[in-house]
């Protein structure tokens, strides 16, 4: 496995959007989170994120297996949102390696992210990487709760 991050360019917006929608569509269907699901974002919104933030393809050799976005604001914690691995590539360590790589690139301290409480694999991933749950869970709807994580 040869994992690296490849920074997305504006010309990559449609490809990143297709991957993001495909990766999050099962969660949208499962939780019916029409208000915040990355599967509902427009390609224009993905373009904006590519321009303003650090959006990377997670690459295994020459193949994109997922994506990760890092939001940087001086004086504030860095934010990971979203992180996704395509369905056919999950449970192979890509997400772990991607988070470690963005921490290497942007500094190992002062990170924030959120995830779905009802997805224990997501919570386990972040806790394994040293993130700690903070704040009160936020109920999105009857099916889904969002929890925040920090890494100091």
C-alpha positions, 0 to 999 in steps of 0.5 A: 500500500503506497498511500499519499495525499494529492491536493485537489485543484479546481479542475478536480472539483467534479471528480471529488464531488462524484466521489464524495456523493458516492461515499456519503450516499449510503449514510444519507439514506440510512440516517436521512440527514438531508440538512448536513449530509456531504452527499447533498453538497453541490459541485459548486460547494466542493469548488469553494472548498477546494479554493479556500481549504486544503482538499486532498485525494487519498491516493493508493499508488495512482488510484484515488480511494477517498478524500480528506479536507482540512480547514485552516484558520490562524489561531484556531484548531485545524478541522477535518471535514469531511474524510471519506473512503470509497466503499470498496476500499474501506477497512484497509487502513486508508483513513488512519493513514490519511489522518496521520498524513494531514497531521504530519503536513499541518502539525500534530496538535490542535485538531477538531472534527465531528462524526456520527455517534451511531457509526461506532467504527468512525468513533473508534478510528478517531479515538484510536488516533488520539482524538477525545470526545468533547461537548454535548452530542448534537441531535440532527434528527431522530436517526442521527447524532453528531459528536465532536472530537478534539486532539490537543 
